[in-house]
Amino acid sequence: MTTDTRAAAALAIAGVLEGGSLNQLLPAALETVAERDRGLLQQLCYGTLRHYPRLQPQLQQLLSKPLKNRDRDIEALLLLGLYQLEETRVPDHAAVAATVAATRTLHKIWAKGLCNAVLRSYLRQREQLAGKLSPAAVAAHPQWLFEALQRDWPERADAIMAANNEQPPMVLRVNRRIGSREDYLAALAAADIAATAGQLAPEAIYLQRAVDVAALPGFAAGQASVQDEAAQLAAHLLGARAGEWVLDACAAPGGKACHLLELEPTIVLTAMDVDASRLQRVRDNLQRLSLQAEVLQGNATAPPASLQERRFDRILVDAPCSASGVIRRHPDVKLLRRADDIAALAAQQLWILQGLWPLLQPGGTLLYVTCSVLEAENSAVVQRFLAATGDAELQTLDIPGATRSHGVQLLPVRDGPDGLFFSLLQRRH
């Protein structure tokens, strides 16, 4: 059953305004619209949330009184209407008309006049409205994150925030067990899909435009996977060798675990995650790529008893974090994260390192990874861990990026990699 695309987008955005995750809300919304409209639906959802910190204060100026909580859908509809007028090529009259028409699908005809008045007022007052925005709102970032980026990256904060507001590139990881990157680039060209090789990871390919994975040559047969180039570096930096025992401690959805096996199929890999539902994604990826690993539910802060007697040669810790380095892929972070979350996440990250360290073989290495650009979750966590762990030693990483006191930070780049932090630790004999 199909419905109005803007109404469907408004309902998904309203769910995020109420604290839900776009990753969980979007699939159901996509099922309600015609296949030809799904690209527009995604653009409206991602774009509106990406620019929410700038759109919301303008909407507040345009409303004579705040909307009630039960009218979150109308608030979301107005926000996506402003997004269309401010950021898309949809003609102004068409954006207003289509947004107003969505009130009928939402069964809120009373809001028709309100939507029409607000959007047309915006067109008349857009310069005055923009002039009243704070610097954080102009940058489309929540105030706490704006301040954190200015503090941690005073020379590069503007570039980070600009990249956060862009649509991210679609990046592939070529399965070198099946074929070379050059061969896959040729296959893409034969399928009329424009692409270029990445600069950091030897398996990375950037698509000029995002496409459905079903259109990718050999995707179902495992010839390629979708994975950001920065994330592809993790398997290379861990450097697992033939026959070694490896633990991917926060494995879902399985991209890094599968890459480890593609690079060295003889490792004995355990892919663990605390979320049982997300482990199904790991199994699905392993099956598509014809790879074998033990898939285990477990909490990295207190590993399950079945792991207590094992000693791993390599441990990968892709720790839960603020996702401040991948906001362009998860724009709901701008709404859902709070300043207070960072200290709690940093504490959890330290507990994970402390929980996993006893499982590491003397002489073995642990790679700590986050998709954050905040020092509190990165160098500061590693520094605290090293201070409390006598047999832990920091190793040098040879990758191009911003060298920090306890690792290397990649920053999000327009048409380039996401923002990830890497720190390599070795357990002394």
Order of alpha helices (4+ residues) and beta strands (2+ residues): alpha-alpha-alpha-alpha-alpha-alpha-alpha-alpha-alpha-alpha-beta-alpha-beta-beta-beta-alpha-beta-alpha-beta-alpha-beta-alpha-beta-alpha-alpha-beta-alpha-beta-beta-beta-beta
